[in-house]
Amino acid sequence: MVNQPPYLIRTISEFHQFRKLPGPAHPLVSVVEFEKMRELAEDHPRSWILDFYAIALKRNFGAKLKYGQQVYDFDEGIMTFMAPGQKIGIETGSDEHLEHSGWLLIFHPDFLWHTPLAKTIRQYEFFDYSVKEALFLSEQEEAIITGIMQTIRQEYHSHIDAFTQNILVGQVEVLLNYADRFYQRQFTTRKVSTHDILIRLEDLLTDLFKNDTVAKNGLPTVPDIAEALNVSPNYLSGLLKTLTGKSTQQHLHDRIIAKAKEKLSGTSLSVSEIAYELGFDYPQSFSKLFKANTHLSPVEFRRSFN
């Protein structure tokens, strides 16, 4: 089949129509069981862009989920988080039958109007994680998330009144806070993968500063480092903050300061020459960073060794 452009789904109602579901009970929020979704026809769009938030809890997912440019096989209970404007799709064979289960919570940004969550939701960095950085749940964690989604569905099915929005938004915020907690647990319990990322980060920074790489190419950005490690920038920073208490940027700054101290104490290079060797375009930027981290200017630090 010829590749089709992604199909834009603007509203909760359009999504229900797209997946051949009954109309939503609430225009701005919906909780759907994956078992109730019919298999997509062969000529149906296989990728789409949602204009709303989508939080999925999937089990026994019998297809490959494509999120951005990455494809992932799910064979256990996992959660994914999608913000408005992100591309998602499903890749399956023509004779492949989907037998996955779980829950899908979708809600439009308008649903959050005039609530604190409208401003704070982007602080939940897992909305920018890639598909391979999905949240893997224990049975107990899965039961908690399922219970919240069922509570949301029960609330908007029971009645819609002046209290409905605050109650529903409150439940969404509880779900997001649990997801944040569970991700912190995942960072510490999935030791093999997280330890490997830490080792590769240290090796990457060592290679950058042991030759002329930064002098020639300048300092790497956080997205550059994350791409080299094959993880998303937010996932990398979240993992590092949990395991080391420092962000990716702080790890980079630590390595810069360590190399600067070596050069200031062990060479006769000028501060400007050191700044350029460490990838800075302007010596003033180097001096500002150095003083912010050591409470001494580069010149004052060098004098302390004389």
N, C-alpha and C positions, 0 to 999 in steps of 0.2 A: 504494500500500500504506500502511496506517495506520502511523504512527510507533510503534515498539515501544520499551519501556524497554531500557536496555543489559543485555546478558546477562552474568551473572557467571560467570567461569571460575576456579575455585579452585585446581586442581592441574594438573600437567603431563599427567597421564592424561586429565583432562577436556578439555584443549586438543586432544590427539590425537583424542579421540572427536569433538569439535566439528568438526574439519577432516577427519574420516574418514581418519585416518592409522593405521597399525599401532601397537599399544601401545608405549610408550617402553621403551628398554632400561635406563634408569635412572629411578627414581621422582622425582628432584628436578632433573634437568637433561636437556636434549634439544637437538640440533641438527637442523634440518629444512631440506630443500631446498624452495624455493617451487615448483619444478616439480612436486613430488610432491603438492602440495595441490590438491584438486579445487575447481572453481568452486562457490561457494555457491549453493544453491538459492534461488529467488526468495522463498520464504517463510522462509528462514533469517534469524536475527537479523543485522542489518547493523552493529550497534555492540555493543561488549562491554567489560567491565572485567576486567582480569587481576589475579589476586592474586599475581603473581610478576613478575620482571624479564624484559624482552624486548628483545633487541638485533637489529635487522634490517639486513641488507645487501641492497638491492634493485637490480635492473636491469630496464629495459624494463617499468616498472610501468604496465599498461594501464588503470588505474582511478584514481579520485581517493581519496586517503587523508584521512580526517577525524580530526583529533587535537584533542580538546577542541572548540572552536567553529570551528576553522580547517580549510580544505580546501586541499590542495596536489596539483598534478600532478607526478609524477616521471617524467622521461624519460632519466635517466642514473644511473650508480652512486651510490647515496647510503646513508647510515646514519642510523637513528633509534634512540633510546634511551628505553625506557619503564620507569618504576618501578612497583611494585605500587600498585594503586588508581587508575591513570590510565585514562581512557576513550579508546577508539580504535574506528574503524569504517571501512567501505569504502562508497563511493557509486559505483554503476555503473548503467548502463541495463540493461533486461531482455534486450536482445539483444547486450550487450557481452561479448566473450570476453577473459578475463584471460590474457595471455601473458608474465607477468613471471617473472624468474628471480632467483636469489640464495640467501641463507642466513638462517635465523632461529635465534638462540640464545635459549633460554628456561631460566630456572633459578629455583627457589623460594627465598625467603629462608632457609628451613631448611637449604638446601644450604650456607650460609655459616656455620652454627653453629660456634662454637669456633675460628674463624679470624680473623686480623686484618682481613680484608676485610669482615667483618660490621659492623665499626665504621667503616671508612673509605670504604665504597662511596658513601655520601651526599656525600662530598667531591667526587665527580665531578659537577659542576654540570650537565653536559649532559643528565642524566636529567630535568631540569626545563625544558629548552628546548622551544619550541613547534615544530610540524611544519615551519614555513617556515624554521626555523633548523637544518635537517638538515645532516649532514656530507657534503660532496661530495668524493669520493675520486678521486685519480689512479689510473692503471692499476697503478702500483707499490704504492700504498697498499692498493688493493683486493686485490692478490695477497697482501699480508701478512695482512690481516684474514681472507681466505678460508683461508689456510694455518692460522691459529690455530683457526678453527672446525672445520676438518677434523681437526686434532690432537685437539681436545676430543672429537669424535664417535668417532674411532678409539680413544681411551683407554677410554671407558666401554663401547664395544662389545667390546673385547679381553678385559677382565676387570675385576671389581670386587673390590678387596681393601682392606687397611688403608692403602694408599698412594693409593688412587684419589681421595679427596676433596682431599687436599693438591695432587696433581698437577693436577686439574681446576680447582680454585680458583686455583692459580698461573697457569694459562693464561688464565682469565677476567681476572685482574688485569693480565696482560701486554696483553691486548686493550684493556682500559680505558686503560692508560697510552699505548698507541699512539693510541687515539682522542683522548686529551687532547693529544698532540703534533700530530696532524693538525688538530685544531680551532685550535691556535695558528697553524699554517701558514695555515689558511683565513682567520683574522682579518687576516693581513697580505697575502695574495695577492688576496683579493676586494676590491680597493681602492675600487672605485666605491661599493659598498654600504656599506662601513665608513666611508669618508670622508663619505658622505651622513649617516650616523648621527651622526658627530662634529659636523658642521655644524649639524644640527638640534638636538643637545643644547646647543650653545653658544647658538643662537638662543632655545631654550626658556628657559634660565637667564637670558639677557639680558632677555627679556620679563617674567619673574617679578619681577625686581628693579628694573626701570626705572619701574614704576608701583606702585600700592598692592596688587598681587595678594597678596603674601605677608603684608602687614599685615592684610588682610581675611580671608584663607583659611588663614593659617598656612603653615609650611614644607611642601613636598611630600615624600612618602616616596619611597623608591626604586621601589616598585611604581607609584606615581603617575607618575613620570618615565618609566619603561619603557612604561607604557600609552600615554602621550602620544606616544612615539616608535614605537609599534606593534612592540615587541620584548618578549621575556620578561625579567624582572629579572636572572636569572642570566646570560643571554646578553649583556645589556648590560654587566654588570660584568666578565664574562670578556673581552669585546672591549676594553673600556677599559683593563683591567689589562695586556693584551698590547700595546696601541698606545701607552698613556700611562704605564703603571706605577701608575695610580691607579684605585680603584673608583668607582662612581657616587656613593657617599656622600662620598668624598673630593673629587670634582669639585664637589659641592654645597657642601661646607664651604669649599673654596677661594673660591667665589664669595661666600659669606657673609662671609668674612674680608676679601676685597677691598672689598666694599661697606661693611663696618664701619669699615675704615681710612679710607675716603673721608669718612664721616660724623664720625668722631672727630677727624680733622685739619682738616676743612673746615666744620664746623658747630658751633653751641653747644648742640646737643641733649644732654640728659643720657644717661648710659649706659642707663638704663631706657627712655627714649624711643626710643633707637636699637634696643634689643633688641626692643621691640614693633613697630617699623617693619620689622624683618627677620623677623618672623613668630614670634618666641619668646613663649611664654606667661609665662615666668619669666625676669627679668633674670639670675638666678644661672646659668641654663643657658647663656645667651649668654656671660657672663663666663668660665665654665668652658671652653667651646669656644674662645673667643678666646685664652685663656692657654695652652691645650694646643697651639695652632697657632703662637703667636708668642712664647711664654715670657714674655709681659708681660700684666698685667691691662689692660683697656680704659683705666682711669685712668692707669696708668703709660705706656701708649702715647701718650695725649693729652699728657701732660706732656712727652714727648720732643720735641714740636713747639713748646713754649713757650720 
